Amino acid sequence: MDVSSIDKKFLAKQEKLLTSYLSNILPVVRERVKSITREDFSLLSFHAQIGSSNNLYIDGVRTKFIDSEDFIAQWLCGLVKNVEIKINLGTFGKGRYNGADYYLIQYLKDLSIRDYVFTFLTRNFYRNFKERTRNKPDENLWSLWFGNGNLVWGLVIEPVLRNGCWTNDKSEMRRASYNYWTIGHIISTGLIDPTSDSPIKFSNPEDFLRFYKSVIIRTSNSQYEKEIADRYIEYLKHSNHLNQEPFLIPEFRYAGKEVKHLYRLDYTVLNSYVMKMTGFEISPASTHIHVERTKEKTQKLINFELSQEWCKEMTKRNSYFSKYGISTVTFTDTDLDNMDQCFQTIAGFLREKKNAPTTLYNAISEMELFIERYKL
């Protein structure tokens, strides 16, 4: 069964019902609108007045709407705010050249037209159901960069090259068919090489996994990081839905693609299903909190240097949390004696999906996967 076929049928049914209702009330609404505009009625122009300012009244890129009522409520708030700004500027008044918001305010005072407008917006909500209800990431995570030294890679939600720099196509972000920061995301957009004007594309997940192991992870100087990567690849090989698996990001760079950077996290999971951001630090004392030539130093000096190392480590963790909302799990010497257990800890964050806020879209998707899994 094609995943999402059931929800498409449901959404198509909702749209059909709403369109039918709009057609039924249109004759009355047409006359009410004409009495306000004093002009011949054009359905196309009327619909444009309602829908053309959606991106002005609401932030569809950043906002996740709970339901159609939430969408309409925020649309109304945006309309009122826009009108208030014009009133304060002295630019809002009567006349045909005052913009759609002038007429919308007049329409909404009429209960019949208001019913039509709200139904029209409800239909718009269902036509863009996934885009309206999906979790939206913090703007700092629209583009992320990872990798060691000069070998840096980028993962962008909707990459576009403008003026020689990679950025996001905001108009397309909310329409992305993949879940953010997953294997499917990488297959759809590719990875960004900051020195190239074309993304690095992969024909299938298996091609990417080979690249992950032979290119991305190969640059690591840490045997522990390589062991985690090997276990991650095995984990993916046993997945029934490989494209939906979160990408285990190695060496997530705090300051982006710049060669000189402040920090890197050994591994990071950005789970878009629950919007939980988690970093993992492999922190044996020998490399993270270590004082050299202790025989030549007083205890007071040793304690001071240990304090400085501790402060540096905590500042790094606090910085990631402050900028990206990333909390950090630390694997110490004792933890690293059991690498299988370390990866199981990471896998718990990779698998976390069922605790995501329940929406109709999520519930239908889970049902479809269930039907597919058991061939019902």
ABEGO torsion letter per residue (X at the ends): XBBGAAAAAAAAAAAAAAAAAAAAAAAAAAAAAAAAAGBBBBAAAAAAAAAAAAAAABBAAABBBABAAAAAAAAAAAAAAAAAAAAAAGABBBEAAAEAAAAAAAAAABAAAAAAAAAAAAAAAAAAAAAAABBBBBAAAABBBBEBEABBBBBBABBBBBGGBBBBBAAAAAABABBBGBAAAAAAAEBBBAABABBBBBABAAAAAAAAAAAAAAABABAAAAAAAAAAAAAAAABABAAABBBBBBGBBAAEABABBABBBABBBBBAAAGBBBBBBBBBAAAABBBBGAAABBAAAAAAAAAAAAAAAAAAAAAAAAAAGBBBBBBBAAAAABAAAAAAAAAAAAABAAABBBBAAAAAAAAAAAAAAAGX
